[in-house]
């Protein structure tokens, strides 16, 4: 489905993991409401998102938009949870994962925590998102990783993936934003009760006040969805009226 001109694939968590392993190279993004709002004014970013092998709805705002525009109840697939589910499946299939992102030492810390959390996980390499970024694509290629989890923040990570994925044609690149800070234990996840009612974004803003700058984007997103819904309903009524007249 298109949410404000950005394609989003509502396949659920199990479907997302299955489709990820079916890919032979390519990229997976996790657009949320703020990313979709940004894409409306950034043609390059919108083009990159729509060229992805898979776009997973990373926020309750996107699933709510799907319900408003298409009348369809959709499952949110958060980037953090998708990454964990994917890595658990990697253990079963003997595949390796590369971690890229975060400040100095964060990727290494995340790798250590993930190995403890997921027994048998094969992390074949790490790079931080600053001093080591220039040589990251080459290191990913040499590692032989099946998946590269790229956590540079949006839209930087999507644009970096678009520029560098050709260097590693057999690897699937996945943009996971701040997930690496969660994996490293630097950021606490929202309580399940808040996540269940779609308020994980509020928790993030409370823990990371710098995210408050995203509030205008959220308002623009929902206003645009509301306007599009009204337009669709008006066209539907006009179509029905013409059919009755004929």
Buried (B, 14 or more C-beta within 10 A) or exposed (E): BEBBEBBBBBBBBEBBBEBBBEBEEBBBBBBBBBBBBBBBEBEEBBEBBBBBBBBBBBBBBBBBBBEBBBEEEBBBBBBBBBBBBBBBBBBEEEBBBBBBBBBEEBBBBBBBBBBEEBEEBBBBBBBBBEEBBEEBBEBBBEBBBBBBBBBBBBBBBBBBBBEBBEEBEEBBBBBBBBBBBBBBEBBEBBEEEBBEEBBBBEBBBEEEEEBEEBEEBBEBBBEBBEEBBEEEEEEEEEEEEEEEEE
